[in-house]
Amino acid sequence: MSNTLLPNLMANLITDLHQDSFIWQLVTGTLSLILAYLITRSTQHFLDARPGQKALAREALRSVYFYLTALALVYFSRALLPGHSHPLLTFMLALLNSAIIIRLAVVMLNQVFAPSGWRDQLIRFIAAGVWIGFALYVSGFLPELLRILDGWEIDLGKQRLSFLSLFKGLLFALSIFLVSLWFARVIQARVMLANEFDINLRIMVSKLTQATLVLLALLLSLAFSGVDLTVLSVFGGALGVGLGLGLQKIASNYVSGFIILLDRSVQLGHQVCIDGHLGQLTKMTARYVVVRDFSGIEAIIPNDTLITSTVVNHTYSDIISRQALTVQVSYQDDLEKALAILLKLASEQPLILPTPQPNAIVNKLADHGVEIELRFWVDNPMDNSALLRSDLLLNIWKAFKAEGLTIPYPKREVFLMPQPDMNRSAEVGTPTGAKQL
């Protein structure tokens, strides 16, 4: 069977053990690895990310920096040695290439996808596939396996595709999709650090870049697999009909998402009320937005709701807003003193803005007392709003109690009417000359 295979790298390596050239290969290979270690050790700090920068590309390069340096040095050493057959150095090159592929795949998957069980399974699957390919290569079985796969063909309409082309297409598709998602993540990290641009513009650029790269990866994968791209015209027509019928709502959400990002009517961190949900806008995607209320409950709202309904944005043009706190005092109390106490307590509260100045007014002459109102401004109405009102009410109660001011509460007075003497009434009502029994 070995006669039908291409030259076997492992067999050549075993044969070369008895040659003098093997010693030179071992020495140059070892020196290359040592030199690569020293170079990476002394220059590793150049790949460290600056403070506040994620530097996903630097992290990926740092993970394979040693292997790339060793690969270059081993390749240079093989070119310097006399002769044409250097099986040990070729074995080292194949080993380094396999290690680089696995390391890059692990780093990219960790950066693109969140930690999960299927991600770890995919990493193990890729590592096993790479090492199996390495074993087939060094043993000489890989060319024969590729020839067998190329001989098996299947019919796809008018096209005949071999298992080898399908395997290459699948492998290329997985690789290009992973690279495109990782590259989109790198661009997104760089764009989100551009503070000179609006946050909505940065999000829109990130989403468009990711969608464009994924679409390009799909087209390249189909072309590499040998699929005629003209069949996509039929698929495009069917997709258009589907969007017009069943996918209309989904398409509306995605289109609405890009419109929201462009018109900048709402942004991350805004205090909004959408479809009855009041809270802070914490997340914006191409299909929905997330509003988090005071209790921590998050509402996932489709983007077309923001286009077709009224959105109350408390921080659209300015993050400050006015709030009011109403209390009552008795009609017998000094109103001017009560108003002065409210202004003094507002000036001592750090969460209340000094400009515009707080003011206290007489709001209404109510049934049980005089209603006075404290009006003040805060720079973030959603944060610590309940705590602020609680502190103010507690301080008002203490101050009123210390100054002798009373907070009235409903009272009910009951008057008891005098009851008539029943015996006297009976005597008065008895006719003259009548006997009482």
C-alpha positions as CSV (number, residue, x, y, z in Angstrom):
1,M,0.0,0.0,0.0
2,S,2.9,2.3,0.7
3,N,3.8,2.2,-3.0
4,T,0.5,3.9,-3.9
5,L,1.0,6.7,-1.4
6,L,3.0,9.9,-1.9
7,P,6.2,10.2,0.0
8,N,5.7,9.5,3.7
9,L,7.1,12.2,5.9
10,M,7.2,10.0,8.9
11,A,9.0,7.2,7.0
12,N,11.5,9.8,5.7
13,L,12.1,11.1,9.2
14,I,12.8,7.6,10.5
15,T,15.2,6.9,7.6
16,D,16.9,10.2,8.1
17,L,17.8,9.3,11.8
18,H,20.9,7.5,10.6
19,Q,22.1,10.4,8.5
20,D,24.5,13.2,9.5
21,S,21.9,15.7,8.2
22,F,19.5,14.8,11.0
23,I,22.0,16.2,13.6
24,W,22.1,19.5,11.7
25,Q,18.3,19.6,11.5
26,L,18.0,18.8,15.2
27,V,20.5,21.5,16.1
28,T,19.0,24.2,13.9
29,G,15.5,23.4,14.9
30,T,16.3,23.5,18.6
31,L,18.2,26.8,18.2
32,S,15.3,28.2,16.3
33,L,12.9,27.4,19.1
34,I,15.2,28.8,21.7
35,L,15.8,32.0,19.7
36,A,12.0,32.3,19.1
37,Y,11.5,32.1,22.9
38,L,14.0,34.8,23.6
39,I,12.6,37.1,20.9
40,T,9.0,36.7,22.1
41,R,10.1,37.1,25.8
42,S,11.9,40.4,25.1
43,T,9.3,41.9,22.7
44,Q,6.1,40.7,24.3
45,H,5.4,44.1,25.9
46,F,4.8,45.6,22.5
47,L,1.7,43.6,22.1
48,D,0.2,44.7,25.4
49,A,-3.0,46.7,25.1
50,R,-3.1,50.3,26.2
51,P,-5.2,51.1,29.3
52,G,-8.9,51.3,28.4
53,Q,-8.5,49.4,25.1
54,K,-9.7,45.9,24.5
55,A,-7.3,45.2,21.6
56,L,-8.9,42.0,20.4
57,A,-6.4,41.8,17.5
58,R,-3.4,42.2,19.8
59,E,-4.8,39.4,22.0
60,A,-5.1,37.1,19.0
61,L,-1.6,37.9,17.8
62,R,-0.1,37.5,21.3
63,S,-1.5,34.0,21.6
64,V,0.4,32.8,18.4
65,Y,3.3,35.2,18.6
66,F,5.8,32.5,19.7
67,Y,4.6,30.0,17.2
68,L,4.8,32.5,14.3
69,T,8.3,33.5,15.3
70,A,9.4,29.9,15.6
71,L,7.7,29.1,12.2
72,A,9.6,31.8,10.5
73,L,13.0,30.8,12.1
74,V,12.5,27.1,11.3
75,Y,11.6,27.9,7.7
76,F,14.6,30.2,7.4
77,S,16.8,27.4,8.9
78,R,15.5,24.9,6.4
79,A,16.3,27.2,3.5
80,L,19.9,27.7,4.7
81,L,20.7,24.0,5.1
82,P,22.1,22.2,2.0
83,G,20.1,19.6,0.3
84,H,16.4,19.3,-0.5
85,S,15.0,16.8,2.0
86,H,14.8,18.0,5.6
87,P,12.1,15.8,7.1
88,L,12.6,16.9,10.7
89,L,12.3,20.6,9.9
90,T,9.3,19.8,7.7
91,F,7.7,17.9,10.6
92,M,8.3,20.9,12.9
93,L,6.8,23.3,10.4
94,A,3.6,21.1,10.1
95,L,3.5,20.9,13.9
96,L,3.8,24.7,14.3
97,N,1.2,25.3,11.7
98,S,-1.3,23.0,13.5
99,A,-0.6,24.7,16.8
100,I,-1.2,28.2,15.2
101,I,-4.5,27.1,13.7
102,I,-5.8,25.7,17.0
103,R,-4.7,28.7,19.0
104,L,-6.2,31.2,16.6
105,A,-9.5,29.2,16.5
106,V,-9.6,29.1,20.4
107,V,-9.0,32.9,20.7
108,M,-11.5,33.8,18.0
109,L,-14.2,31.6,19.4
110,N,-13.6,33.0,22.9
111,Q,-13.9,36.6,21.6
112,V,-16.9,36.1,19.3
113,F,-19.1,33.8,21.4
114,A,-20.1,33.9,25.1
115,P,-19.0,31.0,27.3
116,S,-21.2,28.0,26.7
117,G,-21.0,24.3,26.5
118,W,-21.4,24.2,22.7
119,R,-18.6,26.6,22.3
120,D,-16.3,24.3,24.3
121,Q,-17.5,21.3,22.2
122,L,-16.7,23.3,19.0
123,I,-13.2,24.1,20.2
124,R,-12.5,20.4,21.0
125,F,-13.9,19.4,17.6
126,I,-11.7,21.9,15.8
127,A,-8.6,20.7,17.7
128,A,-9.3,17.1,17.1
129,G,-9.8,17.8,13.3
130,V,-6.6,19.7,13.1
131,W,-4.6,16.9,14.8
132,I,-6.2,14.2,12.7
133,G,-5.2,16.2,9.6
134,F,-1.7,16.5,10.9
135,A,-1.5,12.8,11.6
136,L,-2.7,12.0,8.1
137,Y,-0.2,14.4,6.6
138,V,2.9,13.1,8.3
139,S,1.8,9.5,7.8
140,G,1.3,10.0,4.0
141,F,-2.4,9.0,4.0
142,L,-3.8,12.5,3.4
143,P,-3.2,12.6,-0.4
144,E,-4.8,9.1,-0.9
145,L,-7.8,10.2,1.2
146,L,-8.2,13.3,-0.8
147,R,-8.0,11.3,-4.1
148,I,-10.8,9.0,-2.9
149,L,-13.0,11.8,-1.8
150,D,-12.5,13.5,-5.1
151,G,-13.7,10.4,-6.9
152,W,-17.1,10.4,-5.1
153,E,-19.5,12.7,-6.8
154,I,-23.1,13.7,-6.2
155,D,-25.6,15.5,-8.4
156,L,-27.1,18.9,-7.4
157,G,-29.4,19.8,-10.2
158,K,-27.3,20.4,-13.2
159,Q,-24.1,20.4,-11.2
160,R,-21.9,17.5,-10.2
161,L,-20.0,18.1,-7.0
162,S,-17.4,15.8,-5.4
163,F,-17.2,15.0,-1.8
164,L,-13.8,16.7,-1.7
165,S,-15.2,20.0,-3.1
166,L,-18.1,19.8,-0.6
167,F,-15.6,19.2,2.3
168,K,-13.4,22.0,1.2
169,G,-16.4,24.3,0.8
170,L,-17.6,23.4,4.3
171,L,-14.2,23.9,5.8
172,F,-13.8,27.2,4.0
173,A,-17.3,28.3,5.1
174,L,-16.6,27.6,8.8
175,S,-13.2,29.4,8.5
176,I,-14.5,32.4,6.7
177,F,-17.5,32.8,9.0
178,L,-15.3,32.6,12.1
179,V,-12.9,35.1,10.6
180,S,-15.6,37.5,9.5
181,L,-17.4,37.4,12.9
182,W,-14.0,38.0,14.7
183,F,-13.1,40.8,12.3
184,A,-16.5,42.4,12.8
185,R,-15.9,42.1,16.6
186,V,-12.5,43.8,16.2
187,I,-14.1,46.7,14.2
188,Q,-16.9,47.0,16.7
189,A,-14.4,47.3,19.6
190,R,-12.5,50.0,17.7
191,V,-15.6,51.9,16.6
192,M,-17.1,51.9,20.1
193,L,-14.0,53.5,21.4
194,A,-14.4,56.5,19.1
195,N,-16.0,58.8,21.6
196,E,-16.0,61.7,19.1
197,F,-18.9,60.0,17.3
198,D,-22.5,59.6,18.6
199,I,-23.2,56.3,20.3
200,N,-26.1,55.6,17.9
201,L,-23.8,56.1,14.9
202,R,-21.2,53.8,16.4
203,I,-23.8,51.1,17.0
204,M,-25.2,51.4,13.5
205,V,-21.7,51.1,11.9
206,S,-21.0,48.0,14.0
207,K,-24.2,46.3,13.0
208,L,-23.8,47.2,9.3
209,T,-20.2,45.9,9.3
210,Q,-21.2,42.6,10.9
211,A,-24.1,42.1,8.5
212,T,-21.9,42.9,5.5
213,L,-19.1,40.6,6.5
214,V,-21.4,37.7,7.2
215,L,-23.1,38.2,3.8
216,L,-19.7,38.4,2.1
217,A,-18.6,35.2,3.9
218,L,-21.7,33.4,2.7
219,L,-21.2,34.4,-0.9
220,L,-17.5,33.4,-0.8
221,S,-18.3,30.1,0.7
222,L,-20.9,29.3,-2.0
223,A,-18.5,30.3,-4.8
224,F,-15.6,28.3,-3.3
225,S,-17.9,25.2,-3.0
226,G,-18.6,25.4,-6.8
227,V,-22.2,26.5,-6.4
228,D,-23.5,28.7,-9.2
229,L,-24.4,32.1,-7.7
230,T,-27.0,32.7,-10.4
231,V,-29.4,30.5,-8.5
232,L,-29.4,33.1,-5.8
233,S,-31.7,35.2,-8.1
234,V,-34.4,32.6,-7.6
235,F,-33.8,32.5,-3.9
236,G,-33.9,36.3,-3.8
237,G,-37.3,36.4,-5.4
238,A,-38.6,33.8,-3.0
239,L,-37.1,35.8,-0.1
240,G,-38.8,38.9,-1.4
241,V,-42.2,37.2,-1.4
242,G,-41.5,35.8,2.1
243,L,-40.7,39.3,3.4
244,G,-43.9,40.6,1.9
245,L,-46.0,37.9,3.6
246,G,-44.7,36.0,6.6
247,L,-41.6,38.0,7.4
248,Q,-43.1,41.4,7.1
249,K,-43.1,42.1,10.9
250,I,-39.5,40.8,11.3
251,A,-38.3,43.0,8.4
252,S,-40.2,45.9,9.9
253,N,-38.3,45.5,13.2
254,Y,-34.9,45.4,11.5
255,V,-35.6,48.4,9.3
256,S,-37.0,50.3,12.2
257,G,-33.9,49.5,14.2
258,F,-31.7,51.2,11.6
259,I,-34.0,54.2,11.4
260,I,-33.8,54.6,15.2
261,L,-30.0,54.5,15.1
262,L,-30.0,57.1,12.3
263,D,-32.5,59.7,13.7
264,R,-31.1,59.4,17.2
265,S,-34.5,59.9,18.8
266,V,-33.4,57.6,21.7
267,Q,-30.0,56.6,22.9
268,L,-28.5,54.3,25.5
269,G,-29.0,55.6,29.0
270,H,-32.1,57.7,28.2
271,Q,-35.0,57.6,30.6
272,V,-38.0,56.7,28.4
273,C,-41.5,55.5,28.5
274,I,-42.4,53.2,25.7
275,D,-45.7,51.4,25.4
276,G,-46.3,52.0,29.1
277,H,-42.9,50.8,30.2
278,L,-41.0,53.5,32.1
279,G,-37.3,53.0,32.8
280,Q,-33.8,53.3,31.4
281,L,-32.8,52.3,27.9
282,T,-30.0,49.7,28.5
283,K,-29.7,47.9,25.2
284,M,-30.3,48.5,21.5
285,T,-30.2,45.8,18.9
286,A,-31.2,45.5,15.3
287,R,-34.6,43.9,16.3
288,Y,-35.5,45.2,19.8
289,V,-34.6,47.6,22.6
290,V,-34.5,46.8,26.4
291,V,-36.0,49.1,29.0
292,R,-35.1,48.5,32.6
293,D,-37.5,49.9,35.2
294,F,-36.9,50.9,38.9
295,S,-37.5,47.4,40.2
296,G,-34.9,45.8,37.8
297,I,-37.5,44.2,35.5
298,E,-36.5,44.5,31.8
299,A,-39.0,44.9,29.0
300,I,-37.9,43.7,25.5
301,I,-39.7,46.0,23.1
302,P,-39.7,45.5,19.2
303,N,-38.2,48.4,17.3
304,D,-41.3,49.0,15.2
305,T,-43.1,50.0,18.4
306,L,-40.8,53.0,18.7
307,I,-41.7,54.0,15.2
308,T,-45.5,53.5,15.3
309,S,-46.2,54.7,18.8
310,T,-45.5,57.7,21.0
311,V,-42.2,57.6,22.9
312,V,-41.8,59.8,26.0
313,N,-38.2,60.6,26.4
314,H,-37.4,62.3,29.7
315,T,-33.8,63.0,28.7
316,Y,-34.1,63.7,25.0
317,S,-32.6,67.2,24.9
318,D,-31.5,67.5,28.6
319,I,-30.9,65.1,31.3
320,I,-32.2,67.3,34.1
321,S,-35.9,67.3,35.0
322,R,-38.1,69.0,37.6
323,Q,-39.8,67.0,40.4
324,A,-42.2,68.2,43.1
325,L,-43.0,67.1,46.6
326,T,-46.3,68.1,48.3
327,V,-47.0,68.4,52.1
328,Q,-49.6,70.1,54.2
329,V,-49.4,72.3,57.3
330,S,-52.2,73.3,59.7
331,Y,-54.1,76.6,59.2
332,Q,-52.8,77.7,62.6
333,D,-49.1,77.4,61.6
334,D,-46.7,80.0,60.1
335,L,-46.7,79.4,56.3
336,E,-43.6,81.5,55.7
337,K,-41.6,79.5,58.2
338,A,-42.8,76.2,56.6
339,L,-41.8,77.5,53.1
340,A,-38.4,78.6,54.4
341,I,-37.8,75.1,56.0
342,L,-38.5,73.4,52.6
343,L,-36.0,75.7,50.8
344,K,-33.4,75.1,53.4
345,L,-33.8,71.3,53.3
346,A,-33.6,71.4,49.4
347,S,-30.4,73.4,49.5
348,E,-28.8,70.8,51.9
349,Q,-29.7,67.9,49.7
350,P,-26.7,66.9,47.4
351,L,-28.9,65.2,44.8
352,I,-30.8,68.4,44.1
353,L,-29.3,70.8,41.6
354,P,-28.6,74.4,42.9
355,T,-29.3,75.7,39.4
356,P,-32.2,76.1,38.5
357,Q,-32.9,77.0,42.1
358,P,-35.6,75.1,44.1
359,N,-38.7,77.0,45.1
360,A,-41.5,76.5,47.5
361,I,-45.0,77.7,46.9
362,V,-48.5,77.6,48.4
363,N,-50.3,75.2,46.2
364,K,-53.9,74.9,47.6
365,L,-56.1,75.7,50.6
366,A,-57.3,72.2,51.2
367,D,-60.0,70.8,53.5
368,H,-57.7,69.8,56.3
369,G,-54.8,72.2,55.9
370,V,-52.7,74.4,53.6
371,E,-51.0,72.4,50.8
372,I,-47.5,73.6,50.0
373,E,-45.2,72.3,47.3
374,L,-41.4,72.0,47.0
375,R,-40.2,72.1,43.4
376,F,-36.6,71.1,42.6
377,W,-34.4,69.9,39.7
378,V,-32.4,66.7,39.4
379,D,-29.9,65.7,36.7
380,N,-31.0,62.0,36.5
381,P,-34.6,61.4,37.5
382,M,-34.4,57.7,37.5
383,D,-31.4,57.2,39.7
384,N,-32.0,57.4,43.5
385,S,-35.4,59.1,42.9
386,A,-37.2,57.0,45.6
387,L,-34.3,57.5,48.0
388,L,-34.3,61.3,47.4
389,R,-38.0,61.6,48.2
390,S,-37.7,59.4,51.3
391,D,-34.8,61.6,52.6
392,L,-36.7,64.8,52.0
393,L,-39.9,63.6,53.6
394,L,-38.0,62.3,56.7
395,N,-36.1,65.6,57.0
396,I,-39.3,67.6,56.6
397,W,-41.0,65.7,59.3
398,K,-38.1,66.2,61.7
399,A,-37.8,69.9,60.9
400,F,-41.6,70.5,61.3
401,K,-41.6,68.6,64.6
402,A,-38.6,70.7,65.9
403,E,-40.2,74.0,64.9
404,G,-43.7,73.1,66.3
405,L,-45.3,72.9,62.8
406,T,-48.1,70.3,62.5
407,I,-49.0,68.1,59.5
408,P,-52.8,67.8,59.6
409,Y,-54.7,64.7,59.0
410,P,-58.4,64.2,58.5
411,K,-60.5,64.6,61.6
412,R,-64.2,63.9,62.2
413,E,-66.2,65.7,64.9
414,V,-69.3,64.0,66.3
415,F,-72.0,66.1,68.0
416,L,-74.4,64.2,70.4
417,M,-77.9,65.8,70.4
418,P,-79.7,65.9,73.9
419,Q,-82.4,63.2,74.1
420,P,-86.0,64.2,75.2
421,D,-87.5,62.9,78.5
422,M,-89.7,60.0,77.4
423,N,-91.8,60.0,80.6
424,R,-92.5,63.7,80.4
425,S,-93.4,63.4,76.7
426,A,-95.9,60.7,77.6
427,E,-97.6,62.8,80.3
428,V,-97.8,65.8,78.0
429,G,-99.3,63.7,75.3
430,T,-102.0,62.2,77.6
431,P,-105.5,63.7,77.2
432,T,-107.1,65.4,80.1
433,G,-109.1,63.1,82.4
434,A,-107.4,60.0,80.9
435,K,-105.9,57.4,83.2
436,Q,-102.5,56.0,82.9
437,L,-102.4,52.3,83.4
